[in-house]
Amino acid sequence: MNMHVAAETGWRFEIDSLVTHIDQPMPSIVMGRAKTSRGDEIYAVRSLAIEDPNRDRMMLGEVLQPIDDESWNVCLLAGTPLDPRLAG
């Protein structure tokens, strides 16, 4: 479970949150965010997938979710000292 989900700030995710796409594994870190005039959340994310020719993307908040186990399977951080699942 991602501990960076920001319900109290009016944003779905904080900067540095680990997220993925709702339809497919796309482990990413939130680098920035903005809101449109309609209130839609736009996130600048950097992909942490092992193979990804397009590292930087702008994504609508509605297609993102906290990182899941399937995404960890293809994440560059998995099993390294930067893997938050190993902290403790």
Jmol script that loads the backbone (N, CA, C; Angstrom):
load data "model"
ATOM      1  N   MET A   1       0.843  -1.178   0.000  1.00  0.00           N
ATOM      2  CA  MET A   1       0.000   0.000   0.000  1.00  0.00           C
ATOM      3  C   MET A   1       0.884   1.234   0.000  1.00  0.00           C
ATOM      4  N   ASN A   2       0.552   2.221  -0.782  1.00  0.00           N
ATOM      5  CA  ASN A   2       1.330   3.441  -0.874  1.00  0.00           C
ATOM      6  C   ASN A   2       0.966   4.366   0.278  1.00  0.00           C
ATOM      7  N   MET A   3       1.947   4.756   1.051  1.00  0.00           N
ATOM      8  CA  MET A   3       1.707   5.605   2.205  1.00  0.00           C
ATOM      9  C   MET A   3       1.628   7.081   1.843  1.00  0.00           C
ATOM     10  N   HIS A   4       1.835   7.422   0.566  1.00  0.00           N
ATOM     11  CA  HIS A   4       1.862   8.818   0.161  1.00  0.00           C
ATOM     12  C   HIS A   4       0.526   9.312  -0.387  1.00  0.00           C
ATOM     13  N   VAL A   5      -0.526   8.523  -0.341  1.00  0.00           N
ATOM     14  CA  VAL A   5      -1.814   8.975  -0.851  1.00  0.00           C
ATOM     15  C   VAL A   5      -2.283  10.149   0.012  1.00  0.00           C
ATOM     16  N   ALA A   6      -2.668  11.232  -0.646  1.00  0.00           N
ATOM     17  CA  ALA A   6      -2.904  12.495   0.063  1.00  0.00           C
ATOM     18  C   ALA A   6      -4.368  12.897   0.063  1.00  0.00           C
ATOM     19  N   ALA A   7      -5.167  12.272   0.903  1.00  0.00           N
ATOM     20  CA  ALA A   7      -6.600  12.585   0.947  1.00  0.00           C
ATOM     21  C   ALA A   7      -6.852  13.941   1.596  1.00  0.00           C
ATOM     22  N   GLU A   8      -6.060  14.299   2.596  1.00  0.00           N
ATOM     23  CA  GLU A   8      -6.323  15.521   3.336  1.00  0.00           C
ATOM     24  C   GLU A   8      -5.875  16.786   2.609  1.00  0.00           C
ATOM     25  N   THR A   9      -5.108  16.673   1.540  1.00  0.00           N
ATOM     26  CA  THR A   9      -4.602  17.862   0.846  1.00  0.00           C
ATOM     27  C   THR A   9      -5.425  18.213  -0.383  1.00  0.00           C
ATOM     28  N   GLY A  10      -6.402  17.418  -0.726  1.00  0.00           N
ATOM     29  CA  GLY A  10      -7.184  17.678  -1.923  1.00  0.00           C
ATOM     30  C   GLY A  10      -6.573  17.065  -3.174  1.00  0.00           C
ATOM     31  N   TRP A  11      -5.487  16.363  -3.035  1.00  0.00           N
ATOM     32  CA  TRP A  11      -4.826  15.670  -4.142  1.00  0.00           C
ATOM     33  C   TRP A  11      -4.910  14.174  -3.904  1.00  0.00           C
ATOM     34  N   ARG A  12      -5.002  13.404  -4.993  1.00  0.00           N
ATOM     35  CA  ARG A  12      -4.982  11.946  -4.846  1.00  0.00           C
ATOM     36  C   ARG A  12      -3.606  11.453  -4.427  1.00  0.00           C
ATOM     37  N   PHE A  13      -2.536  12.097  -4.955  1.00  0.00           N
ATOM     38  CA  PHE A  13      -1.167  11.641  -4.681  1.00  0.00           C
ATOM     39  C   PHE A  13      -0.251  12.815  -4.364  1.00  0.00           C
ATOM     40  N   GLU A  14       0.687  12.579  -3.466  1.00  0.00           N
ATOM     41  CA  GLU A  14       1.717  13.557  -3.121  1.00  0.00           C
ATOM     42  C   GLU A  14       2.881  13.439  -4.106  1.00  0.00           C
ATOM     43  N   ILE A  15       3.714  14.470  -4.164  1.00  0.00           N
ATOM     44  CA  ILE A  15       4.968  14.389  -4.907  1.00  0.00           C
ATOM     45  C   ILE A  15       5.779  13.246  -4.272  1.00  0.00           C
ATOM     46  N   ASP A  16       6.470  12.469  -5.068  1.00  0.00           N
ATOM     47  CA  ASP A  16       7.276  11.296  -4.669  1.00  0.00           C
ATOM     48  C   ASP A  16       6.447  10.046  -4.377  1.00  0.00           C
ATOM     49  N   SER A  17       5.132  10.089  -4.585  1.00  0.00           N
ATOM     50  CA  SER A  17       4.313   8.888  -4.419  1.00  0.00           C
ATOM     51  C   SER A  17       4.663   7.882  -5.513  1.00  0.00           C
ATOM     52  N   LEU A  18       4.597   6.614  -5.173  1.00  0.00           N
ATOM     53  CA  LEU A  18       4.779   5.554  -6.164  1.00  0.00           C
ATOM     54  C   LEU A  18       3.401   5.136  -6.663  1.00  0.00           C
ATOM     55  N   VAL A  19       3.215   5.204  -7.976  1.00  0.00           N
ATOM     56  CA  VAL A  19       1.914   4.953  -8.584  1.00  0.00           C
ATOM     57  C   VAL A  19       2.063   4.014  -9.770  1.00  0.00           C
ATOM     58  N   THR A  20       0.933   3.572 -10.300  1.00  0.00           N
ATOM     59  CA  THR A  20       0.899   2.761 -11.506  1.00  0.00           C
ATOM     60  C   THR A  20      -0.383   3.092 -12.267  1.00  0.00           C
ATOM     61  N   HIS A  21      -0.457   2.635 -13.482  1.00  0.00           N
ATOM     62  CA  HIS A  21      -1.652   2.833 -14.308  1.00  0.00           C
ATOM     63  C   HIS A  21      -2.707   1.819 -13.875  1.00  0.00           C
ATOM     64  N   ILE A  22      -3.978   2.173 -14.002  1.00  0.00           N
ATOM     65  CA  ILE A  22      -5.043   1.267 -13.559  1.00  0.00           C
ATOM     66  C   ILE A  22      -5.212   0.064 -14.482  1.00  0.00           C
ATOM     67  N   ASP A  23      -4.775   0.160 -15.742  1.00  0.00           N
ATOM     68  CA  ASP A  23      -5.003  -0.922 -16.707  1.00  0.00           C
ATOM     69  C   ASP A  23      -3.815  -1.834 -16.946  1.00  0.00           C
ATOM     70  N   GLN A  24      -2.603  -1.384 -16.630  1.00  0.00           N
ATOM     71  CA  GLN A  24      -1.413  -2.191 -16.901  1.00  0.00           C
ATOM     72  C   GLN A  24      -0.288  -1.768 -15.971  1.00  0.00           C
ATOM     73  N   PRO A  25       0.694  -2.639 -15.755  1.00  0.00           N
ATOM     74  CA  PRO A  25       1.811  -2.264 -14.892  1.00  0.00           C
ATOM     75  C   PRO A  25       2.615  -1.115 -15.507  1.00  0.00           C
ATOM     76  N   MET A  26       2.751  -0.044 -14.762  1.00  0.00           N
ATOM     77  CA  MET A  26       3.557   1.097 -15.165  1.00  0.00           C
ATOM     78  C   MET A  26       4.082   1.756 -13.890  1.00  0.00           C
ATOM     79  N   PRO A  27       5.034   1.095 -13.198  1.00  0.00           N
ATOM     80  CA  PRO A  27       5.530   1.674 -11.953  1.00  0.00           C
ATOM     81  C   PRO A  27       6.154   3.039 -12.230  1.00  0.00           C
ATOM     82  N   SER A  28       5.725   4.033 -11.467  1.00  0.00           N
ATOM     83  CA  SER A  28       6.175   5.405 -11.693  1.00  0.00           C
ATOM     84  C   SER A  28       6.236   6.166 -10.387  1.00  0.00           C
ATOM     85  N   ILE A  29       6.957   7.274 -10.418  1.00  0.00           N
ATOM     86  CA  ILE A  29       7.029   8.177  -9.278  1.00  0.00           C
ATOM     87  C   ILE A  29       6.448   9.520  -9.712  1.00  0.00           C
ATOM     88  N   VAL A  30       5.658  10.123  -8.828  1.00  0.00           N
ATOM     89  CA  VAL A  30       5.055  11.428  -9.120  1.00  0.00           C
ATOM     90  C   VAL A  30       6.129  12.503  -8.959  1.00  0.00           C
ATOM     91  N   MET A  31       6.358  13.261 -10.037  1.00  0.00           N
ATOM     92  CA  MET A  31       7.372  14.317 -10.045  1.00  0.00           C
ATOM     93  C   MET A  31       6.754  15.712  -9.911  1.00  0.00           C
ATOM     94  N   GLY A  32       5.492  15.848 -10.298  1.00  0.00           N
ATOM     95  CA  GLY A  32       4.811  17.136 -10.232  1.00  0.00           C
ATOM     96  C   GLY A  32       3.325  16.935 -10.434  1.00  0.00           C
ATOM     97  N   ARG A  33       2.556  18.008 -10.236  1.00  0.00           N
ATOM     98  CA  ARG A  33       1.111  17.890 -10.386  1.00  0.00           C
ATOM     99  C   ARG A  33       0.514  19.269 -10.617  1.00  0.00           C
ATOM    100  N   ALA A  34      -0.646  19.270 -11.235  1.00  0.00           N
ATOM    101  CA  ALA A  34      -1.380  20.511 -11.506  1.00  0.00           C
ATOM    102  C   ALA A  34      -2.859  20.169 -11.594  1.00  0.00           C
ATOM    103  N   LYS A  35      -3.695  21.192 -11.463  1.00  0.00           N
ATOM    104  CA  LYS A  35      -5.137  21.010 -11.636  1.00  0.00           C
ATOM    105  C   LYS A  35      -5.595  21.873 -12.798  1.00  0.00           C
ATOM    106  N   THR A  36      -6.498  21.312 -13.599  1.00  0.00           N
ATOM    107  CA  THR A  36      -7.075  22.068 -14.699  1.00  0.00           C
ATOM    108  C   THR A  36      -8.144  23.014 -14.157  1.00  0.00           C
ATOM    109  N   SER A  37      -8.645  23.882 -15.009  1.00  0.00           N
ATOM    110  CA  SER A  37      -9.694  24.805 -14.578  1.00  0.00           C
ATOM    111  C   SER A  37     -10.978  24.071 -14.185  1.00  0.00           C
ATOM    112  N   ARG A  38     -11.135  22.835 -14.684  1.00  0.00           N
ATOM    113  CA  ARG A  38     -12.294  22.007 -14.304  1.00  0.00           C
ATOM    114  C   ARG A  38     -12.047  21.214 -13.028  1.00  0.00           C
ATOM    115  N   GLY A  39     -10.828  21.287 -12.513  1.00  0.00           N
ATOM    116  CA  GLY A  39     -10.508  20.560 -11.287  1.00  0.00           C
ATOM    117  C   GLY A  39      -9.899  19.185 -11.508  1.00  0.00           C
ATOM    118  N   ASP A  40      -9.664  18.791 -12.771  1.00  0.00           N
ATOM    119  CA  ASP A  40      -9.021  17.505 -13.042  1.00  0.00           C
ATOM    120  C   ASP A  40      -7.567  17.564 -12.604  1.00  0.00           C
ATOM    121  N   GLU A  41      -7.085  16.470 -12.039  1.00  0.00           N
ATOM    122  CA  GLU A  41      -5.694  16.403 -11.610  1.00  0.00           C
ATOM    123  C   GLU A  41      -4.824  15.847 -12.736  1.00  0.00           C
ATOM    124  N   ILE A  42      -3.713  16.524 -13.008  1.00  0.00           N
ATOM    125  CA  ILE A  42      -2.736  16.092 -14.000  1.00  0.00           C
ATOM    126  C   ILE A  42      -1.430  15.846 -13.240  1.00  0.00           C
ATOM    127  N   TYR A  43      -0.842  14.681 -13.444  1.00  0.00           N
ATOM    128  CA  TYR A  43       0.402  14.333 -12.757  1.00  0.00           C
ATOM    129  C   TYR A  43       1.532  14.144 -13.757  1.00  0.00           C
ATOM    130  N   ALA A  44       2.685  14.714 -13.426  1.00  0.00           N
ATOM    131  CA  ALA A  44       3.913  14.450 -14.172  1.00  0.00           C
ATOM    132  C   ALA A  44       4.560  13.257 -13.487  1.00  0.00           C
ATOM    133  N   VAL A  45       4.716  12.168 -14.209  1.00  0.00           N
ATOM    134  CA  VAL A  45       5.289  10.953 -13.627  1.00  0.00           C
ATOM    135  C   VAL A  45       6.513  10.516 -14.423  1.00  0.00           C
ATOM    136  N   ARG A  46       7.453   9.889 -13.732  1.00  0.00           N
ATOM    137  CA  ARG A  46       8.620   9.290 -14.365  1.00  0.00           C
ATOM    138  C   ARG A  46       8.521   7.786 -14.173  1.00  0.00           C
ATOM    139  N   SER A  47       8.549   7.073 -15.275  1.00  0.00           N
ATOM    140  CA  SER A  47       8.429   5.622 -15.248  1.00  0.00           C
ATOM    141  C   SER A  47       9.650   4.988 -14.584  1.00  0.00           C
ATOM    142  N   LEU A  48       9.382   3.994 -13.751  1.00  0.00           N
ATOM    143  CA  LEU A  48      10.434   3.203 -13.110  1.00  0.00           C
ATOM    144  C   LEU A  48      10.426   1.768 -13.628  1.00  0.00           C
ATOM    145  N   ALA A  49       9.765   1.547 -14.774  1.00  0.00           N
ATOM    146  CA  ALA A  49       9.715   0.208 -15.365  1.00  0.00           C
ATOM    147  C   ALA A  49      11.105  -0.171 -15.878  1.00  0.00           C
ATOM    148  N   ILE A  50      11.408  -1.459 -15.844  1.00  0.00           N
ATOM    149  CA  ILE A  50      12.705  -1.944 -16.320  1.00  0.00           C
ATOM    150  C   ILE A  50      12.914  -1.552 -17.776  1.00  0.00           C
ATOM    151  N   GLU A  51      11.908  -1.732 -18.599  1.00  0.00           N
ATOM    152  CA  GLU A  51      11.978  -1.335 -20.007  1.00  0.00           C
ATOM    153  C   GLU A  51      10.879  -0.338 -20.299  1.00  0.00           C
ATOM    154  N   ASP A  52      11.273   0.864 -20.694  1.00  0.00           N
ATOM    155  CA  ASP A  52      10.297   1.897 -21.055  1.00  0.00           C
ATOM    156  C   ASP A  52      11.003   2.985 -21.860  1.00  0.00           C
ATOM    157  N   PRO A  53      10.738   3.081 -23.155  1.00  0.00           N
ATOM    158  CA  PRO A  53      11.406   4.087 -23.972  1.00  0.00           C
ATOM    159  C   PRO A  53      10.907   5.513 -23.696  1.00  0.00           C
ATOM    160  N   ASN A  54       9.782   5.663 -23.024  1.00  0.00           N
ATOM    161  CA  ASN A  54       9.207   6.981 -22.727  1.00  0.00           C
ATOM    162  C   ASN A  54       9.111   7.161 -21.219  1.00  0.00           C
ATOM    163  N   ARG A  55      10.180   7.589 -20.599  1.00  0.00           N
ATOM    164  CA  ARG A  55      10.233   7.675 -19.136  1.00  0.00           C
ATOM    165  C   ARG A  55       9.309   8.728 -18.541  1.00  0.00           C
ATOM    166  N   ASP A  56       9.194   9.878 -19.171  1.00  0.00           N
ATOM    167  CA  ASP A  56       8.422  10.974 -18.598  1.00  0.00           C
ATOM    168  C   ASP A  56       7.069  11.109 -19.290  1.00  0.00           C
ATOM    169  N   ARG A  57       6.009  11.249 -18.480  1.00  0.00           N
ATOM    170  CA  ARG A  57       4.651  11.344 -19.004  1.00  0.00           C
ATOM    171  C   ARG A  57       3.824  12.310 -18.166  1.00  0.00           C
ATOM    172  N   MET A  58       2.797  12.846 -18.788  1.00  0.00           N
ATOM    173  CA  MET A  58       1.753  13.590 -18.075  1.00  0.00           C
ATOM    174  C   MET A  58       0.528  12.681 -18.079  1.00  0.00           C
ATOM    175  N   MET A  59      -0.050  12.423 -16.914  1.00  0.00           N
ATOM    176  CA  MET A  59      -1.159  11.478 -16.788  1.00  0.00           C
ATOM    177  C   MET A  59      -2.302  12.110 -16.005  1.00  0.00           C
ATOM    178  N   LEU A  60      -3.524  11.815 -16.425  1.00  0.00           N
ATOM    179  CA  LEU A  60      -4.692  12.209 -15.650  1.00  0.00           C
ATOM    180  C   LEU A  60      -4.724  11.404 -14.356  1.00  0.00           C
ATOM    181  N   GLY A  61      -5.060  12.059 -13.272  1.00  0.00           N
ATOM    182  CA  GLY A  61      -5.112  11.388 -11.981  1.00  0.00           C
ATOM    183  C   GLY A  61      -6.084  10.230 -11.932  1.00  0.00           C
ATOM    184  N   GLU A  62      -7.146  10.292 -12.728  1.00  0.00           N
ATOM    185  CA  GLU A  62      -8.160   9.235 -12.696  1.00  0.00           C
ATOM    186  C   GLU A  62      -7.662   7.904 -13.244  1.00  0.00           C
ATOM    187  N   VAL A  63      -6.528   7.872 -13.960  1.00  0.00           N
ATOM    188  CA  VAL A  63      -6.008   6.602 -14.485  1.00  0.00           C
ATOM    189  C   VAL A  63      -4.846   6.079 -13.654  1.00  0.00           C
ATOM    190  N   LEU A  64      -4.565   6.720 -12.524  1.00  0.00           N
ATOM    191  CA  LEU A  64      -3.475   6.283 -11.656  1.00  0.00           C
ATOM    192  C   LEU A  64      -4.020   5.676 -10.369  1.00  0.00           C
ATOM    193  N   GLN A  65      -3.238   4.781  -9.810  1.00  0.00           N
ATOM    194  CA  GLN A  65      -3.553   4.173  -8.517  1.00  0.00           C
ATOM    195  C   GLN A  65      -2.240   3.922  -7.787  1.00  0.00           C
ATOM    196  N   PRO A  66      -2.276   3.681  -6.477  1.00  0.00           N
ATOM    197  CA  PRO A  66      -1.044   3.346  -5.769  1.00  0.00           C
ATOM    198  C   PRO A  66      -0.398   2.108  -6.395  1.00  0.00           C
ATOM    199  N   ILE A  67       0.920   2.061  -6.357  1.00  0.00           N
ATOM    200  CA  ILE A  67       1.648   0.942  -6.961  1.00  0.00           C
ATOM    201  C   ILE A  67       1.172  -0.377  -6.362  1.00  0.00           C
ATOM    202  N   ASP A  68       1.091  -1.405  -7.201  1.00  0.00           N
ATOM    203  CA  ASP A  68       0.607  -2.719  -6.767  1.00  0.00           C
ATOM    204  C   ASP A  68       1.691  -3.771  -7.005  1.00  0.00           C
ATOM    205  N   ASP A  69       1.418  -5.007  -6.565  1.00  0.00           N
ATOM    206  CA  ASP A  69       2.407  -6.085  -6.686  1.00  0.00           C
ATOM    207  C   ASP A  69       2.790  -6.375  -8.126  1.00  0.00           C
ATOM    208  N   GLU A  70       1.829  -6.324  -9.042  1.00  0.00           N
ATOM    209  CA  GLU A  70       2.123  -6.588 -10.445  1.00  0.00           C
ATOM    210  C   GLU A  70       3.114  -5.560 -10.995  1.00  0.00           C
ATOM    211  N   SER A  71       2.978  -4.326 -10.588  1.00  0.00           N
ATOM    212  CA  SER A  71       3.903  -3.286 -11.035  1.00  0.00           C
ATOM    213  C   SER A  71       5.275  -3.424 -10.390  1.00  0.00           C
ATOM    214  N   TRP A  72       5.307  -3.891  -9.138  1.00  0.00           N
ATOM    215  CA  TRP A  72       6.608  -4.108  -8.493  1.00  0.00           C
ATOM    216  C   TRP A  72       7.424  -5.154  -9.249  1.00  0.00           C
ATOM    217  N   ASN A  73       6.756  -6.095  -9.923  1.00  0.00           N
ATOM    218  CA  ASN A  73       7.481  -7.136 -10.668  1.00  0.00           C
ATOM    219  C   ASN A  73       8.309  -6.579 -11.816  1.00  0.00           C
ATOM    220  N   VAL A  74       7.991  -5.381 -12.309  1.00  0.00           N
ATOM    221  CA  VAL A  74       8.726  -4.777 -13.432  1.00  0.00           C
ATOM    222  C   VAL A  74       9.363  -3.442 -13.038  1.00  0.00           C
ATOM    223  N   CYS A  75       9.543  -3.211 -11.745  1.00  0.00           N
ATOM    224  CA  CYS A  75      10.046  -1.934 -11.246  1.00  0.00           C
ATOM    225  C   CYS A  75      11.559  -1.977 -11.017  1.00  0.00           C
ATOM    226  N   LEU A  76      12.247  -0.914 -11.454  1.00  0.00           N
ATOM    227  CA  LEU A  76      13.689  -0.808 -11.254  1.00  0.00           C
ATOM    228  C   LEU A  76      14.088  -0.775  -9.780  1.00  0.00           C
ATOM    229  N   LEU A  77      13.219  -0.305  -8.917  1.00  0.00           N
ATOM    230  CA  LEU A  77      13.534  -0.192  -7.487  1.00  0.00           C
ATOM    231  C   LEU A  77      13.372  -1.500  -6.719  1.00  0.00           C
ATOM    232  N   ALA A  78      12.699  -2.464  -7.299  1.00  0.00           N
ATOM    233  CA  ALA A  78      12.402  -3.724  -6.582  1.00  0.00           C
ATOM    234  C   ALA A  78      13.678  -4.411  -6.114  1.00  0.00           C
ATOM    235  N   GLY A  79      13.734  -4.704  -4.829  1.00  0.00           N
ATOM    236  CA  GLY A  79      14.856  -5.433  -4.250  1.00  0.00           C
ATOM    237  C   GLY A  79      16.108  -4.607  -4.006  1.00  0.00           C
ATOM    238  N   THR A  80      16.057  -3.305  -4.276  1.00  0.00           N
ATOM    239  CA  THR A  80      17.217  -2.434  -4.027  1.00  0.00           C
ATOM    240  C   THR A  80      17.031  -1.730  -2.691  1.00  0.00           C
ATOM    241  N   PRO A  81      18.059  -1.036  -2.192  1.00  0.00           N
ATOM    242  CA  PRO A  81      17.887  -0.260  -0.961  1.00  0.00           C
ATOM    243  C   PRO A  81      16.828   0.842  -1.080  1.00  0.00           C
ATOM    244  N   LEU A  82      16.419   1.204  -2.281  1.00  0.00           N
ATOM    245  CA  LEU A  82      15.378   2.215  -2.485  1.00  0.00           C
ATOM    246  C   LEU A  82      13.967   1.629  -2.490  1.00  0.00           C
ATOM    247  N   ASP A  83      13.843   0.327  -2.326  1.00  0.00           N
ATOM    248  CA  ASP A  83      12.541  -0.340  -2.304  1.00  0.00           C
ATOM    249  C   ASP A  83      11.903  -0.104  -0.930  1.00  0.00           C
ATOM    250  N   PRO A  84      10.815   0.701  -0.851  1.00  0.00           N
ATOM    251  CA  PRO A  84      10.201   0.989   0.444  1.00  0.00           C
ATOM    252  C   PRO A  84       9.600  -0.233   1.140  1.00  0.00           C
ATOM    253  N   ARG A  85       9.367  -1.299   0.385  1.00  0.00           N
ATOM    254  CA  ARG A  85       8.837  -2.521   1.011  1.00  0.00           C
ATOM    255  C   ARG A  85       9.862  -3.194   1.892  1.00  0.00           C
ATOM    256  N   LEU A  86      11.141  -2.894   1.688  1.00  0.00           N
ATOM    257  CA  LEU A  86      12.222  -3.503   2.472  1.00  0.00           C
ATOM    258  C   LEU A  86      12.601  -2.688   3.695  1.00  0.00           C
ATOM    259  N   ALA A  87      12.060  -1.488   3.820  1.00  0.00           N
ATOM    260  CA  ALA A  87      12.387  -0.626   4.971  1.00  0.00           C
ATOM    261  C   ALA A  87      11.840  -1.245   6.245  1.00  0.00           C
ATOM    262  N   GLY A  88      12.581  -1.077   7.279  1.00  0.00           N
ATOM    263  CA  GLY A  88      12.057  -1.567   8.533  1.00  0.00           C
ATOM    264  C   GLY A  88      13.092  -2.072   9.375  1.00  0.00           C
TER     265      GLY A  88
END
end "model"
wireframe off; spacefill off
backbone 0.3
color backbone group
